[in-house]
Amino acid sequence: CNGLSANSTIETCNGCNCFDDGWMDQHRRDHPDQPMLYTENWGWFQPWGQALGIRTPQDLSYSAGEWFAGGGAYLSYYMWHGGNHYGRT
């Protein structure tokens, strides 16, 4: 977070692997009273102008397993399928 959020805001992880990149350890240090929430386990991600990066189902499920084995409390699955509602509105 950029430090401009309310004091009661819960820090969450968004990325491809919040276990391997050290986010969990940092969160335990910086916010020991907050649950560990993984709100965006990106199944694909495409920065502007770069090639589309697609993760395999095995990689996605492995990162989910690592997350919970490491003490994670929540993982949102919506990003595994693009994180959108196209065709449902």
Backbone as JSON Lines, residues from 0, in Angstrom:
{"i":0,"aa":"C","n":[0.84,-1.18,0.0],"ca":[0.0,0.0,0.0],"c":[0.89,1.25,0.0]}
{"i":1,"aa":"N","n":[0.36,2.33,-0.45],"ca":[1.14,3.56,-0.55],"c":[1.18,4.37,0.74]}
{"i":2,"aa":"G","n":[0.58,3.83,1.82],"ca":[0.6,4.54,3.09],"c":[-0.52,5.55,3.24]}
{"i":3,"aa":"L","n":[-1.37,5.69,2.25],"ca":[-2.45,6.66,2.3],"c":[-3.79,6.03,2.67]}
{"i":4,"aa":"S","n":[-3.79,4.79,3.11],"ca":[-5.04,4.11,3.45],"c":[-5.39,4.34,4.92]}
{"i":5,"aa":"A","n":[-6.63,4.03,5.25],"ca":[-7.09,4.16,6.63],"c":[-6.33,3.2,7.53]}
{"i":6,"aa":"N","n":[-6.21,3.55,8.79],"ca":[-5.48,2.7,9.73],"c":[-6.09,1.32,9.88]}
{"i":7,"aa":"S","n":[-7.38,1.18,9.62],"ca":[-8.05,-0.11,9.79],"c":[-8.0,-0.97,8.52]}
{"i":8,"aa":"T","n":[-7.32,-0.52,7.49],"ca":[-7.24,-1.27,6.24],"c":[-6.37,-2.5,6.43]}
{"i":9,"aa":"I","n":[-6.85,-3.65,5.95],"ca":[-6.08,-4.89,6.03],"c":[-5.22,-4.99,4.78]}
{"i":10,"aa":"E","n":[-3.94,-5.18,4.97],"ca":[-3.02,-5.36,3.86],"c":[-3.27,-6.73,3.22]}
{"i":11,"aa":"T","n":[-3.31,-6.78,1.9],"ca":[-3.52,-8.03,1.19],"c":[-2.43,-8.23,0.14]}
{"i":12,"aa":"C","n":[-2.3,-9.45,-0.32],"ca":[-1.31,-9.75,-1.35],"c":[-2.0,-9.93,-2.7]}
{"i":13,"aa":"N","n":[-1.42,-9.35,-3.71],"ca":[-1.85,-9.52,-5.1],"c":[-0.62,-9.88,-5.9]}
{"i":14,"aa":"G","n":[-0.65,-10.99,-6.6],"ca":[0.51,-11.38,-7.39],"c":[0.44,-12.81,-7.84]}
{"i":15,"aa":"C","n":[1.54,-13.29,-8.36],"ca":[1.59,-14.67,-8.87],"c":[1.96,-15.68,-7.8]}
{"i":16,"aa":"N","n":[2.69,-15.3,-6.79],"ca":[3.03,-16.23,-5.73],"c":[3.43,-15.44,-4.49]}
{"i":17,"aa":"C","n":[2.52,-15.31,-3.57],"ca":[2.75,-14.51,-2.37],"c":[3.55,-15.26,-1.31]}
{"i":18,"aa":"F","n":[3.79,-16.54,-1.51],"ca":[4.62,-17.31,-0.59],"c":[6.09,-17.16,-0.98]}
{"i":19,"aa":"D","n":[6.41,-17.44,-2.22],"ca":[7.8,-17.43,-2.68],"c":[8.43,-16.04,-2.69]}
{"i":20,"aa":"D","n":[7.62,-15.0,-2.87],"ca":[8.22,-13.66,-2.98],"c":[8.46,-12.99,-1.62]}
{"i":21,"aa":"G","n":[8.19,-13.69,-0.51],"ca":[8.48,-13.15,0.81],"c":[7.39,-12.29,1.43]}
{"i":22,"aa":"W","n":[6.25,-12.17,0.73],"ca":[5.18,-11.31,1.24],"c":[4.7,-11.77,2.61]}
{"i":23,"aa":"M","n":[4.56,-13.08,2.81],"ca":[4.02,-13.6,4.07],"c":[4.92,-13.24,5.26]}
{"i":24,"aa":"D","n":[6.21,-13.4,5.09],"ca":[7.14,-13.06,6.17],"c":[7.09,-11.57,6.51]}
{"i":25,"aa":"Q","n":[7.03,-10.75,5.49],"ca":[6.97,-9.3,5.72],"c":[5.65,-8.94,6.39]}
{"i":26,"aa":"H","n":[4.56,-9.56,5.97],"ca":[3.26,-9.27,6.57],"c":[3.23,-9.66,8.05]}
{"i":27,"aa":"R","n":[3.82,-10.8,8.38],"ca":[3.88,-11.22,9.79],"c":[4.65,-10.21,10.63]}
{"i":28,"aa":"R","n":[5.73,-9.68,10.07],"ca":[6.54,-8.69,10.78],"c":[5.8,-7.36,10.93]}
{"i":29,"aa":"D","n":[5.25,-6.87,9.82],"ca":[4.66,-5.54,9.79],"c":[3.24,-5.47,10.36]}
{"i":30,"aa":"H","n":[2.49,-6.56,10.25],"ca":[1.07,-6.57,10.65],"c":[0.72,-7.86,11.38]}
{"i":31,"aa":"P","n":[1.32,-8.11,12.53],"ca":[1.1,-9.38,13.22],"c":[-0.34,-9.6,13.68]}
{"i":32,"aa":"D","n":[-1.13,-8.54,13.74],"ca":[-2.51,-8.65,14.2],"c":[-3.51,-8.8,13.05]}
{"i":33,"aa":"Q","n":[-3.03,-8.89,11.81],"ca":[-3.93,-9.0,10.66],"c":[-3.87,-10.4,10.06]}
{"i":34,"aa":"P","n":[-5.01,-10.87,9.51],"ca":[-4.98,-12.16,8.8],"c":[-4.24,-12.0,7.48]}
{"i":35,"aa":"M","n":[-3.74,-13.09,6.95],"ca":[-3.07,-13.05,5.64],"c":[-4.08,-13.39,4.56]}
{"i":36,"aa":"L","n":[-4.37,-12.4,3.73],"ca":[-5.37,-12.53,2.68],"c":[-4.7,-12.39,1.31]}
{"i":37,"aa":"Y","n":[-4.95,-13.35,0.46],"ca":[-4.39,-13.39,-0.9],"c":[-5.55,-13.1,-1.84]}
{"i":38,"aa":"T","n":[-5.7,-11.85,-2.23],"ca":[-6.89,-11.44,-2.97],"c":[-6.77,-11.62,-4.48]}
{"i":39,"aa":"E","n":[-5.57,-11.71,-5.0],"ca":[-5.43,-11.88,-6.45],"c":[-4.26,-12.81,-6.75]}
{"i":40,"aa":"N","n":[-4.56,-14.09,-6.93],"ca":[-3.57,-15.08,-7.37],"c":[-3.67,-15.11,-8.9]}
{"i":41,"aa":"W","n":[-2.9,-14.25,-9.52],"ca":[-3.05,-14.02,-10.95],"c":[-2.81,-15.29,-11.76]}
{"i":42,"aa":"G","n":[-3.81,-15.66,-12.54],"ca":[-3.66,-16.77,-13.48],"c":[-3.03,-16.3,-14.77]}
{"i":43,"aa":"W","n":[-3.24,-15.09,-15.09],"ca":[-2.61,-14.45,-16.24],"c":[-2.42,-12.99,-15.87]}
{"i":44,"aa":"F","n":[-1.44,-12.42,-16.44],"ca":[-1.21,-11.01,-16.21],"c":[-0.48,-10.45,-17.4]}
{"i":45,"aa":"Q","n":[-0.9,-9.29,-17.86],"ca":[-0.27,-8.71,-19.03],"c":[-0.02,-7.23,-18.82]}
{"i":46,"aa":"P","n":[1.21,-6.88,-18.43],"ca":[1.55,-5.46,-18.38],"c":[1.44,-4.86,-19.78]}
{"i":47,"aa":"W","n":[1.06,-3.62,-19.84],"ca":[0.86,-2.95,-21.12],"c":[2.08,-3.1,-22.01]}
{"i":48,"aa":"G","n":[1.86,-3.59,-23.22],"ca":[2.91,-3.7,-24.21],"c":[3.77,-4.95,-24.11]}
{"i":49,"aa":"Q","n":[3.51,-5.81,-23.13],"ca":[4.28,-7.04,-22.97],"c":[3.46,-8.25,-23.39]}
{"i":50,"aa":"A","n":[4.16,-9.36,-23.58],"ca":[3.48,-10.59,-23.97],"c":[2.61,-11.1,-22.82]}
{"i":51,"aa":"L","n":[1.55,-11.81,-23.18],"ca":[0.64,-12.39,-22.21],"c":[1.33,-13.52,-21.47]}
{"i":52,"aa":"G","n":[1.33,-13.47,-20.15],"ca":[1.91,-14.52,-19.33],"c":[0.81,-15.41,-18.78]}
{"i":53,"aa":"I","n":[0.8,-16.67,-19.17],"ca":[-0.23,-17.6,-18.72],"c":[0.41,-18.67,-17.84]}
{"i":54,"aa":"R","n":[-0.17,-18.9,-16.67],"ca":[0.33,-19.91,-15.74],"c":[-0.44,-21.21,-15.93]}
{"i":55,"aa":"T","n":[0.23,-22.3,-15.68],"ca":[-0.41,-23.61,-15.81],"c":[-1.31,-23.86,-14.59]}
{"i":56,"aa":"P","n":[-2.3,-24.73,-14.73],"ca":[-3.13,-25.09,-13.57],"c":[-2.29,-25.66,-12.43]}
{"i":57,"aa":"Q","n":[-1.25,-26.4,-12.77],"ca":[-0.38,-26.97,-11.74],"c":[0.33,-25.88,-10.94]}
{"i":58,"aa":"D","n":[0.79,-24.85,-11.62],"ca":[1.48,-23.75,-10.94],"c":[0.51,-22.98,-10.04]}
{"i":59,"aa":"L","n":[-0.69,-22.73,-10.55],"ca":[-1.69,-22.03,-9.75],"c":[-2.05,-22.81,-8.49]}
{"i":60,"aa":"S","n":[-2.29,-24.1,-8.65],"ca":[-2.68,-24.9,-7.49],"c":[-1.52,-25.07,-6.51]}
{"i":61,"aa":"Y","n":[-0.3,-25.16,-7.02],"ca":[0.86,-25.27,-6.13],"c":[1.02,-24.0,-5.3]}
{"i":62,"aa":"S","n":[0.84,-22.84,-5.92],"ca":[0.97,-21.59,-5.16],"c":[-0.13,-21.48,-4.12]}
{"i":63,"aa":"A","n":[-1.33,-22.0,-4.42],"ca":[-2.42,-22.01,-3.43],"c":[-2.06,-22.92,-2.25]}
{"i":64,"aa":"G","n":[-1.5,-24.08,-2.55],"ca":[-1.08,-25.0,-1.49],"c":[0.01,-24.41,-0.61]}
{"i":65,"aa":"E","n":[0.99,-23.76,-1.24],"ca":[2.05,-23.1,-0.47],"c":[1.48,-22.02,0.45]}
{"i":66,"aa":"W","n":[0.52,-21.28,-0.08],"ca":[-0.1,-20.19,0.67],"c":[-0.73,-20.72,1.96]}
{"i":67,"aa":"F","n":[-1.57,-21.74,1.84],"ca":[-2.24,-22.27,3.03],"c":[-1.28,-23.0,3.95]}
{"i":68,"aa":"A","n":[-0.31,-23.71,3.39],"ca":[0.7,-24.39,4.22],"c":[1.52,-23.39,5.01]}
{"i":69,"aa":"G","n":[1.69,-22.18,4.46],"ca":[2.46,-21.13,5.13],"c":[1.66,-20.33,6.14]}
{"i":70,"aa":"G","n":[0.35,-20.64,6.29],"ca":[-0.46,-19.94,7.27],"c":[-1.45,-18.95,6.71]}
{"i":71,"aa":"G","n":[-1.61,-18.92,5.38],"ca":[-2.58,-18.02,4.77],"c":[-3.99,-18.34,5.21]}
{"i":72,"aa":"A","n":[-4.83,-17.3,5.34],"ca":[-6.2,-17.47,5.84],"c":[-7.24,-17.43,4.73]}
{"i":73,"aa":"Y","n":[-6.93,-16.84,3.58],"ca":[-7.94,-16.64,2.54],"c":[-7.24,-16.56,1.2]}
{"i":74,"aa":"L","n":[-7.89,-17.12,0.18],"ca":[-7.39,-17.03,-1.2],"c":[-8.58,-16.87,-2.13]}
{"i":75,"aa":"S","n":[-8.58,-15.81,-2.9],"ca":[-9.65,-15.57,-3.86],"c":[-9.33,-16.29,-5.17]}
{"i":76,"aa":"Y","n":[-10.3,-17.04,-5.66],"ca":[-10.1,-17.8,-6.89],"c":[-10.53,-17.06,-8.15]}
{"i":77,"aa":"Y","n":[-11.16,-15.91,-8.0],"ca":[-11.72,-15.26,-9.19],"c":[-10.66,-14.89,-10.22]}
{"i":78,"aa":"M","n":[-9.45,-14.6,-9.8],"ca":[-8.42,-14.2,-10.75],"c":[-7.9,-15.37,-11.58]}
{"i":79,"aa":"W","n":[-8.2,-16.59,-11.19],"ca":[-7.74,-17.75,-11.96],"c":[-8.41,-17.79,-13.33]}
{"i":80,"aa":"H","n":[-9.55,-17.13,-13.44],"ca":[-10.29,-17.17,-14.69],"c":[-10.41,-15.79,-15.32]}
{"i":81,"aa":"G","n":[-9.49,-14.94,-15.05],"ca":[-9.46,-13.64,-15.69],"c":[-9.95,-12.5,-14.84]}
{"i":82,"aa":"G","n":[-10.69,-12.8,-13.78],"ca":[-11.11,-11.75,-12.87],"c":[-12.07,-10.75,-13.49]}
{"i":83,"aa":"N","n":[-12.9,-11.21,-14.41],"ca":[-13.85,-10.28,-15.01],"c":[-15.23,-10.9,-15.04]}
{"i":84,"aa":"H","n":[-16.17,-10.15,-15.52],"ca":[-17.55,-10.63,-15.61],"c":[-18.06,-10.52,-17.05]}
{"i":85,"aa":"Y","n":[-17.19,-10.63,-18.0],"ca":[-17.59,-10.52,-19.41],"c":[-18.67,-11.54,-19.72]}
{"i":86,"aa":"G","n":[-19.69,-11.12,-20.4],"ca":[-20.78,-12.01,-20.8],"c":[-21.77,-12.32,-19.71]}
{"i":87,"aa":"R","n":[-21.61,-11.7,-18.54],"ca":[-22.51,-11.97,-17.43],"c":[-23.27,-10.73,-17.0]}
{"i":88,"aa":"T","n":[-23.24,-9.69,-17.83],"ca":[-23.97,-8.47,-17.43],"c":[-25.11,-8.22,-18.4]}
